[in-house]
Amino acid sequence: MEIKSSATAYSGPPLPAVDAAPGRYSTSRAGWAWGLLGVAAFSLTVPLTRIAVGEGALSPLFVGAGRAVLAAVLAAAALALTGQSWPRGQQWLRLLIVTGGIVLCFPLLTSYALTTASASHAAVVIALLPAATAVVAVLRGRERPPVLFWLVTGVGAAAAVIFAALSGGGMGSLQWADLLLFTAVIGAAFGYAEGGLLARELGAWQTISWALVLGLPLMLTLTAVAWFQQPPVAGTLQWGAFLYLGVVSMFLGFFAWYRGLGIGSMAKVSQIQLIQPVLTLLWAALLLGEQLALATVAGGVAVVLCAGAAIRVRMAPARSPHDGKVRGKSSSVQEAK
């Protein structure tokens, strides 16, 4: 999975801006375009993971760990070629949280879940991620959001659980795949929130790159184990999906995403992530032929709306009840300036 949360934002060294063509494209529009490109790249992750692990072509352990190895090799090269400074002191310990959440937990658990769950089903559950990341960021930053924030995040979580249960045959019948997906969301939320804080110190793409490099020894070991336990029997389609997951989903997609955040209004561009579940559902229908049932669409809409409401409530400036003046601004608004 990938650091692309709209609940946290990068405020470190700015990425170099691209001058817009006079009279045609503004910097804001360029930011939206880059952000949309990043989200479009990430939206293929779930369907392509389903393809990679389908019919036992590639084991879920190999897909989850191997794609991280591939991305880590690219990340190490990028860090070396650009002469990035090494993390220091406690930054390594904080990078372990990022590595555990988005390099180890999310890719592995979603790969195992997608051996049985449909891509559209997984997309609805994973749509809870932006709201979950907002909750972790609030707790991590000791923020005091209004009660409405907790209300909409609670409703969104309940909607995701109810959808998963009903899809499995009724309340009380959550499947192992659902438990894996929910755990993956929690792990990624911690990784995203800590990654958002670290990005202020190390830089955006540098943070995910160091997290990938830090996890390389373990992921390389797991990839070797997976290869010997279940030798790949994949065809061109499955290997193509695997390469996309490693090169784009876990690495190159971040360059477009963070460039959009860097040159556009961060608070606004980050909201593009909320359309990712919608794009994933469309890809699931087009690439996998999955039927978009009414329950799936309704569940996705409910979770996305609640996630969007939670993020907007958290970003809203606090106002005095007496004079109507702004008393404080959320970190997201400050970072957007």
ZALUM-829161 format. One record per residue (C-alpha): x, y, z; residue in one letter; residue number from 1. Coordinates in steps of 0.25 Angstrom, whole numbers, plus 5000, padded with zeros to 4 digits. Last residue first. Layout:
<recs>
+------+------+------+---------+-----+
!    u !    v !    w ! residuo ! num !
+------+------+------+---------+-----+
!    X !    Y !    Z !       A ! NUM !
...
+------+------+------+---------+-----+
</recs>
This chain:
<recs>
+------+------+------+---------+-----+
!    u !    v !    w ! residuo ! num !
+------+------+------+---------+-----+
! 4998 ! 5110 ! 5010 !       K ! 337 !
! 4993 ! 5096 ! 5010 !       A ! 336 !
! 5001 ! 5093 ! 5022 !       E ! 335 !
! 4994 ! 5102 ! 5031 !       Q ! 334 !
! 4981 ! 5097 ! 5026 !       V ! 333 !
! 4985 ! 5082 ! 5029 !       S ! 332 !
! 4991 ! 5086 ! 5043 !       S ! 331 !
! 4977 ! 5091 ! 5047 !       S ! 330 !
! 4975 ! 5106 ! 5049 !       K ! 329 !
! 4972 ! 5113 ! 5062 !       G ! 328 !
! 4963 ! 5124 ! 5068 !       R ! 327 !
! 4956 ! 5128 ! 5055 !       V ! 326 !
! 4946 ! 5139 ! 5059 !       K ! 325 !
! 4931 ! 5137 ! 5061 !       G ! 324 !
! 4931 ! 5147 ! 5072 !       D ! 323 !
! 4925 ! 5139 ! 5083 !       H ! 322 !
! 4925 ! 5124 ! 5078 !       P ! 321 !
! 4939 ! 5126 ! 5075 !       S ! 320 !
! 4943 ! 5118 ! 5062 !       R ! 319 !
! 4952 ! 5106 ! 5060 !       A ! 318 !
! 4957 ! 5104 ! 5046 !       P ! 317 !
! 4952 ! 5092 ! 5038 !       A ! 316 !
! 4962 ! 5082 ! 5034 !       M ! 315 !
! 4957 ! 5072 ! 5044 !       R ! 314 !
! 4943 ! 5074 ! 5039 !       V ! 313 !
! 4947 ! 5072 ! 5025 !       R ! 312 !
! 4955 ! 5059 ! 5028 !       I ! 311 !
! 4943 ! 5053 ! 5035 !       A ! 310 !
! 4933 ! 5058 ! 5024 !       A ! 309 !
! 4941 ! 5051 ! 5013 !       G ! 308 !
! 4942 ! 5038 ! 5021 !       A ! 307 !
! 4927 ! 5038 ! 5024 !       C ! 306 !
! 4924 ! 5041 ! 5009 !       L ! 305 !
! 4934 ! 5030 ! 5005 !       V ! 304 !
! 4928 ! 5019 ! 5014 !       V ! 303 !
! 4914 ! 5022 ! 5010 !       A ! 302 !
! 4917 ! 5022 ! 4995 !       V ! 301 !
! 4925 ! 5009 ! 4996 !       G ! 300 !
! 4914 ! 5002 ! 5004 !       G ! 299 !
! 4903 ! 5007 ! 4994 !       A ! 298 !
! 4911 ! 5003 ! 4982 !       V ! 297 !
! 4914 ! 4989 ! 4988 !       T ! 296 !
! 4900 ! 4987 ! 4993 !       A ! 295 !
! 4894 ! 4991 ! 4979 !       L ! 294 !
! 4903 ! 4980 ! 4972 !       A ! 293 !
! 4915 ! 4984 ! 4964 !       L ! 292 !
! 4917 ! 4971 ! 4956 !       Q ! 291 !
! 4932 ! 4967 ! 4955 !       E ! 290 !
! 4937 ! 4965 ! 4941 !       G ! 289 !
! 4951 ! 4965 ! 4945 !       L ! 288 !
! 4957 ! 4976 ! 4937 !       L ! 287 !
! 4945 ! 4985 ! 4934 !       L ! 286 !
! 4937 ! 4982 ! 4947 !       A ! 285 !
! 4949 ! 4982 ! 4956 !       A ! 284 !
! 4954 ! 4995 ! 4949 !       W ! 283 !
! 4941 ! 5002 ! 4952 !       L ! 282 !
! 4941 ! 4998 ! 4967 !       L ! 281 !
! 4956 ! 5003 ! 4968 !       T ! 280 !
! 4952 ! 5016 ! 4961 !       L ! 279 !
! 4941 ! 5018 ! 4972 !       V ! 278 !
! 4950 ! 5014 ! 4983 !       P ! 277 !
! 4960 ! 5025 ! 4978 !       Q ! 276 !
! 4950 ! 5036 ! 4978 !       I ! 275 !
! 4954 ! 5040 ! 4992 !       L ! 274 !
! 4968 ! 5041 ! 4989 !       Q ! 273 !
! 4965 ! 5054 ! 4981 !       I ! 272 !
! 4963 ! 5061 ! 4995 !       Q ! 271 !
! 4978 ! 5062 ! 4996 !       S ! 270 !
! 4978 ! 5073 ! 4985 !       V ! 269 !
! 4969 ! 5082 ! 4993 !       K ! 268 !
! 4977 ! 5082 ! 5006 !       A ! 267 !
! 4990 ! 5082 ! 4999 !       M ! 266 !
! 4987 ! 5094 ! 4989 !       S ! 265 !
! 4996 ! 5090 ! 4978 !       G ! 264 !
! 5010 ! 5089 ! 4975 !       I ! 263 !
! 5015 ! 5080 ! 4986 !       G ! 262 !
! 5002 ! 5072 ! 4987 !       L ! 261 !
! 5002 ! 5069 ! 4973 !       G ! 260 !
! 5017 ! 5065 ! 4973 !       R ! 259 !
! 5014 ! 5056 ! 4985 !       Y ! 258 !
! 5004 ! 5048 ! 4977 !       W ! 257 !
! 5012 ! 5048 ! 4964 !       A ! 256 !
! 5024 ! 5043 ! 4971 !       F ! 255 !
! 5017 ! 5034 ! 4980 !       F ! 254 !
! 5011 ! 5026 ! 4968 !       G ! 253 !
! 5026 ! 5022 ! 4964 !       L ! 252 !
! 5028 ! 5014 ! 4977 !       F ! 251 !
! 5019 ! 5004 ! 4983 !       M ! 250 !
! 5007 ! 5004 ! 4973 !       S ! 249 !
! 5016 ! 5007 ! 4961 !       V ! 248 !
! 5028 ! 4998 ! 4961 !       V ! 247 !
! 5024 ! 4987 ! 4971 !       G ! 246 !
! 5010 ! 4986 ! 4968 !       L ! 245 !
! 5012 ! 4988 ! 4953 !       Y ! 244 !
! 5022 ! 4977 ! 4952 !       L ! 243 !
! 5013 ! 4968 ! 4959 !       F ! 242 !
! 5001 ! 4971 ! 4950 !       A ! 241 !
! 5011 ! 4968 ! 4938 !       G ! 240 !
! 5015 ! 4955 ! 4944 !       W ! 239 !
! 5000 ! 4951 ! 4945 !       Q ! 238 !
! 4997 ! 4955 ! 4931 !       L ! 237 !
! 5010 ! 4948 ! 4925 !       T ! 236 !
! 5007 ! 4935 ! 4932 !       G ! 235 !
! 5009 ! 4931 ! 4946 !       A ! 234 !
! 5013 ! 4917 ! 4951 !       V ! 233 !
! 5022 ! 4923 ! 4963 !       P ! 232 !
! 5029 ! 4913 ! 4972 !       P ! 231 !
! 5021 ! 4911 ! 4985 !       Q ! 230 !
! 5029 ! 4908 ! 4997 !       Q ! 229 !
! 5042 ! 4911 ! 4990 !       F ! 228 !
! 5038 ! 4925 ! 4984 !       W ! 227 !
! 5030 ! 4928 ! 4997 !       A ! 226 !
! 5043 ! 4926 ! 5006 !       V ! 225 !
! 5051 ! 4935 ! 4996 !       A ! 224 !
! 5041 ! 4946 ! 4996 !       T ! 223 !
! 5040 ! 4945 ! 5012 !       L ! 222 !
! 5055 ! 4947 ! 5012 !       T ! 221 !
! 5055 ! 4959 ! 5003 !       L ! 220 !
! 5043 ! 4965 ! 5011 !       M ! 219 !
! 5051 ! 4964 ! 5024 !       L ! 218 !
! 5064 ! 4970 ! 5018 !       P ! 217 !
! 5057 ! 4981 ! 5010 !       L ! 216 !
! 5049 ! 4987 ! 5021 !       G ! 215 !
! 5058 ! 4998 ! 5024 !       L ! 214 !
! 5060 ! 5001 ! 5009 !       V ! 213 !
! 5044 ! 5002 ! 5007 !       L ! 212 !
! 5043 ! 5011 ! 5019 !       A ! 211 !
! 5055 ! 5019 ! 5014 !       W ! 210 !
! 5047 ! 5021 ! 5000 !       S ! 209 !
! 5034 ! 5024 ! 5007 !       I ! 208 !
! 5040 ! 5035 ! 5014 !       T ! 207 !
! 5049 ! 5040 ! 5003 !       Q ! 206 !
! 5036 ! 5042 ! 4994 !       W ! 205 !
! 5031 ! 5052 ! 5004 !       A ! 204 !
! 5043 ! 5059 ! 5010 !       G ! 203 !
! 5051 ! 5055 ! 5022 !       L ! 202 !
! 5046 ! 5065 ! 5033 !       E ! 201 !
! 5032 ! 5068 ! 5029 !       R ! 200 !
! 5031 ! 5055 ! 5023 !       A ! 199 !
! 5033 ! 5048 ! 5036 !       L ! 198 !
! 5019 ! 5054 ! 5041 !       L ! 197 !
! 5012 ! 5049 ! 5029 !       G ! 196 !
! 5019 ! 5035 ! 5030 !       G ! 195 !
! 5014 ! 5034 ! 5045 !       E ! 194 !
! 5000 ! 5036 ! 5040 !       A ! 193 !
! 5001 ! 5027 ! 5028 !       Y ! 192 !
! 5008 ! 5016 ! 5035 !       G ! 191 !
! 4998 ! 5016 ! 5046 !       F ! 190 !
! 4986 ! 5016 ! 5036 !       A ! 189 !
! 4993 ! 5005 ! 5028 !       A ! 188 !
! 4993 ! 4996 ! 5040 !       G ! 187 !
! 4978 ! 4999 ! 5043 !       I ! 186 !
! 4974 ! 4997 ! 5029 !       V ! 185 !
! 4982 ! 4984 ! 5028 !       A ! 184 !
! 4975 ! 4979 ! 5040 !       T ! 183 !
! 4961 ! 4982 ! 5034 !       F ! 182 !
! 4965 ! 4975 ! 5021 !       L ! 181 !
! 4970 ! 4963 ! 5029 !       L ! 180 !
! 4957 ! 4962 ! 5037 !       L ! 179 !
! 4949 ! 4963 ! 5024 !       D ! 178 !
! 4957 ! 4952 ! 5018 !       A ! 177 !
! 4955 ! 4943 ! 5030 !       W ! 176 !
! 4940 ! 4945 ! 5027 !       Q ! 175 !
! 4930 ! 4953 ! 5036 !       L ! 174 !
! 4917 ! 4945 ! 5038 !       S ! 173 !
! 4912 ! 4951 ! 5050 !       G ! 172 !
! 4902 ! 4960 ! 5042 !       M ! 171 !
! 4898 ! 4953 ! 5029 !       G ! 170 !
! 4903 ! 4945 ! 5018 !       G ! 169 !
! 4917 ! 4950 ! 5015 !       G ! 168 !
! 4913 ! 4962 ! 5008 !       S ! 167 !
! 4904 ! 4966 ! 5020 !       L ! 166 !
! 4916 ! 4965 ! 5029 !       A ! 165 !
! 4925 ! 4973 ! 5020 !       A ! 164 !
! 4915 ! 4984 ! 5018 !       F ! 163 !
! 4912 ! 4985 ! 5032 !       I ! 162 !
! 4926 ! 4986 ! 5036 !       V ! 161 !
! 4929 ! 4997 ! 5026 !       A ! 160 !
! 4916 ! 5005 ! 5030 !       A ! 159 !
! 4920 ! 5004 ! 5044 !       A ! 158 !
! 4934 ! 5009 ! 5041 !       A ! 157 !
! 4927 ! 5021 ! 5034 !       G ! 156 !
! 4917 ! 5024 ! 5045 !       V ! 155 !
! 4929 ! 5024 ! 5055 !       G ! 154 !
! 4937 ! 5033 ! 5046 !       T ! 153 !
! 4925 ! 5042 ! 5045 !       V ! 152 !
! 4922 ! 5043 ! 5060 !       L ! 151 !
! 4937 ! 5044 ! 5064 !       W ! 150 !
! 4938 ! 5057 ! 5055 !       F ! 149 !
! 4925 ! 5062 ! 5059 !       L ! 148 !
! 4929 ! 5062 ! 5074 !       V ! 147 !
! 4939 ! 5073 ! 5070 !       P ! 146 !
! 4954 ! 5071 ! 5068 !       P ! 145 !
! 4964 ! 5071 ! 5080 !       R ! 144 !
! 4977 ! 5068 ! 5075 !       E ! 143 !
! 4988 ! 5060 ! 5082 !       R ! 142 !
! 4996 ! 5059 ! 5069 !       G ! 141 !
! 4997 ! 5044 ! 5070 !       R ! 140 !
! 4982 ! 5043 ! 5074 !       L ! 139 !
! 4977 ! 5052 ! 5063 !       V ! 138 !
! 4987 ! 5045 ! 5053 !       A ! 137 !
! 4981 ! 5032 ! 5057 !       V ! 136 !
! 4967 ! 5037 ! 5054 !       V ! 135 !
! 4970 ! 5043 ! 5041 !       A ! 134 !
! 4977 ! 5030 ! 5037 !       T ! 133 !
! 4965 ! 5023 ! 5040 !       A ! 132 !
! 4956 ! 5033 ! 5032 !       A ! 131 !
! 4966 ! 5032 ! 5020 !       P ! 130 !
! 4966 ! 5016 ! 5021 !       L ! 129 !
! 4951 ! 5013 ! 5021 !       L ! 128 !
! 4951 ! 5012 ! 5006 !       A ! 127 !
! 4959 ! 4999 ! 5009 !       I ! 126 !
! 4946 ! 4992 ! 5012 !       V ! 125 !
! 4939 ! 4997 ! 5000 !       V ! 124 !
! 4951 ! 4993 ! 4991 !       A ! 123 !
! 4952 ! 4979 ! 4997 !       A ! 122 !
! 4938 ! 4976 ! 4992 !       H ! 121 !
! 4940 ! 4981 ! 4978 !       S ! 120 !
! 4953 ! 4973 ! 4977 !       A ! 119 !
! 4946 ! 4960 ! 4981 !       S ! 118 !
! 4950 ! 4953 ! 4994 !       A ! 117 !
! 4956 ! 4939 ! 4994 !       T ! 116 !
! 4971 ! 4941 ! 4989 !       T ! 115 !
! 4969 ! 4955 ! 4991 !       L ! 114 !
! 4970 ! 4954 ! 5007 !       A ! 113 !
! 4984 ! 4948 ! 5006 !       Y ! 112 !
! 4989 ! 4959 ! 4997 !       S ! 111 !
! 4982 ! 4970 ! 5005 !       T ! 110 !
! 4989 ! 4964 ! 5018 !       L ! 109 !
! 5003 ! 4964 ! 5011 !       L ! 108 !
! 5002 ! 4978 ! 5004 !       P ! 107 !
! 4996 ! 4985 ! 5016 !       F ! 106 !
! 5005 ! 4979 ! 5028 !       C ! 105 !
! 5019 ! 4979 ! 5022 !       L ! 104 !
! 5022 ! 4992 ! 5014 !       V ! 103 !
! 5010 ! 5000 ! 5019 !       I ! 102 !
! 5009 ! 4998 ! 5033 !       G ! 101 !
! 5022 ! 4991 ! 5038 !       G ! 100 !
! 5030 ! 5000 ! 5029 !       T !  99 !
! 5024 ! 5013 ! 5034 !       V !  98 !
! 5025 ! 5009 ! 5049 !       I !  97 !
! 5039 ! 5005 ! 5046 !       L !  96 !
! 5042 ! 5019 ! 5040 !       L !  95 !
! 5038 ! 5024 ! 5054 !       R !  94 !
! 5049 ! 5016 ! 5060 !       L !  93 !
! 5059 ! 5021 ! 5049 !       W !  92 !
! 5055 ! 5035 ! 5052 !       Q !  91 !
! 5058 ! 5033 ! 5066 !       Q !  90 !
! 5073 ! 5036 ! 5063 !       G !  89 !
! 5076 ! 5041 ! 5049 !       R !  88 !
! 5071 ! 5038 ! 5035 !       P !  87 !
! 5082 ! 5038 ! 5024 !       W !  86 !
! 5083 ! 5050 ! 5015 !       S !  85 !
! 5079 ! 5048 ! 5001 !       Q !  84 !
! 5089 ! 5048 ! 4990 !       G !  83 !
! 5080 ! 5048 ! 4978 !       T !  82 !
! 5086 ! 5036 ! 4972 !       L !  81 !
! 5087 ! 5028 ! 4985 !       A !  80 !
! 5072 ! 5031 ! 4989 !       L !  79 !
! 5067 ! 5028 ! 4975 !       A !  78 !
! 5075 ! 5015 ! 4975 !       A !  77 !
! 5070 ! 5010 ! 4988 !       A !  76 !
! 5056 ! 5013 ! 4985 !       A !  75 !
! 5057 ! 5005 ! 4972 !       L !  74 !
! 5062 ! 4993 ! 4979 !       V !  73 !
! 5052 ! 4995 ! 4990 !       A !  72 !
! 5040 ! 4995 ! 4980 !       A !  71 !
! 5045 ! 4982 ! 4975 !       L !  70 !
! 5046 ! 4976 ! 4989 !       V !  69 !
! 5033 ! 4982 ! 4993 !       A !  68 !
! 5026 ! 4975 ! 4981 !       R !  67 !
! 5032 ! 4962 ! 4986 !       G !  66 !
! 5027 ! 4963 ! 5000 !       A !  65 !
! 5012 ! 4964 ! 4997 !       G !  64 !
! 5012 ! 4956 ! 4984 !       V !  63 !
! 5021 ! 4945 ! 4989 !       F !  62 !
! 5013 ! 4943 ! 5001 !       L !  61 !
! 5000 ! 4944 ! 4993 !       P !  60 !
! 5006 ! 4932 ! 4985 !       S !  59 !
! 5006 ! 4935 ! 4970 !       L !  58 !
! 4998 ! 4927 ! 4960 !       A !  57 !
! 4989 ! 4921 ! 4971 !       G !  56 !
! 4977 ! 4923 ! 4963 !       E !  55 !
! 4977 ! 4938 ! 4965 !       G !  54 !
! 4988 ! 4943 ! 4973 !       V !  53 !
! 4993 ! 4953 ! 4962 !       A !  52 !
! 4980 ! 4956 ! 4957 !       I !  51 !
! 4974 ! 4960 ! 4971 !       R !  50 !
! 4986 ! 4968 ! 4973 !       T !  49 !
! 4983 ! 4975 ! 4960 !       L !  48 !
! 4969 ! 4978 ! 4964 !       P !  47 !
! 4974 ! 4984 ! 4978 !       V !  46 !
! 4986 ! 4992 ! 4973 !       T !  45 !
! 4979 ! 4999 ! 4961 !       L !  44 !
! 4974 ! 5011 ! 4968 !       S !  43 !
! 4988 ! 5014 ! 4972 !       F !  42 !
! 4991 ! 5019 ! 4958 !       A !  41 !
! 4978 ! 5027 ! 4957 !       A !  40 !
! 4981 ! 5033 ! 4970 !       V !  39 !
! 4995 ! 5038 ! 4966 !       G !  38 !
! 4990 ! 5043 ! 4952 !       L !  37 !
! 4979 ! 5051 ! 4960 !       L !  36 !
! 4989 ! 5057 ! 4969 !       G !  35 !
! 4997 ! 5061 ! 4957 !       W !  34 !
! 4985 ! 5067 ! 4950 !       A !  33 !
! 4980 ! 5074 ! 4962 !       W !  32 !
! 4994 ! 5080 ! 4965 !       G !  31 !
! 4995 ! 5085 ! 4950 !       A !  30 !
! 4981 ! 5091 ! 4952 !       R !  29 !
! 4986 ! 5099 ! 4964 !       S !  28 !
! 4999 ! 5103 ! 4957 !       T !  27 !
! 4990 ! 5109 ! 4946 !       S !  26 !
! 4989 ! 5103 ! 4932 !       Y !  25 !
! 4985 ! 5111 ! 4919 !       R !  24 !
! 4987 ! 5126 ! 4919 !       G !  23 !
! 5002 ! 5125 ! 4922 !       P !  22 !
! 5007 ! 5111 ! 4922 !       A !  21 !
! 5009 ! 5107 ! 4937 !       A !  20 !
! 5022 ! 5107 ! 4943 !       D !  19 !
! 5026 ! 5094 ! 4950 !       V !  18 !
! 5029 ! 5095 ! 4964 !       A !  17 !
! 5041 ! 5088 ! 4971 !       P !  16 !
! 5036 ! 5080 ! 4982 !       L !  15 !
! 5035 ! 5087 ! 4995 !       P !  14 !
! 5044 ! 5084 ! 5007 !       P !  13 !
! 5035 ! 5079 ! 5018 !       G !  12 !
! 5020 ! 5081 ! 5019 !       S !  11 !
! 5015 ! 5068 ! 5015 !       Y !  10 !
! 5000 ! 5065 ! 5018 !       A !   9 !
! 4993 ! 5055 ! 5027 !       T !   8 !
! 4978 ! 5051 ! 5026 !       A !   7 !
! 4978 ! 5051 ! 5011 !       S !   6 !
! 4986 ! 5039 ! 5011 !       S !   5 !
! 4996 ! 5036 ! 5000 !       K !   4 !
! 5006 ! 5028 ! 5006 !       I !   3 !
! 5005 ! 5014 ! 4998 !       E !   2 !
! 5000 ! 5000 ! 5000 !       M !   1 !
+------+------+------+---------+-----+
</recs>
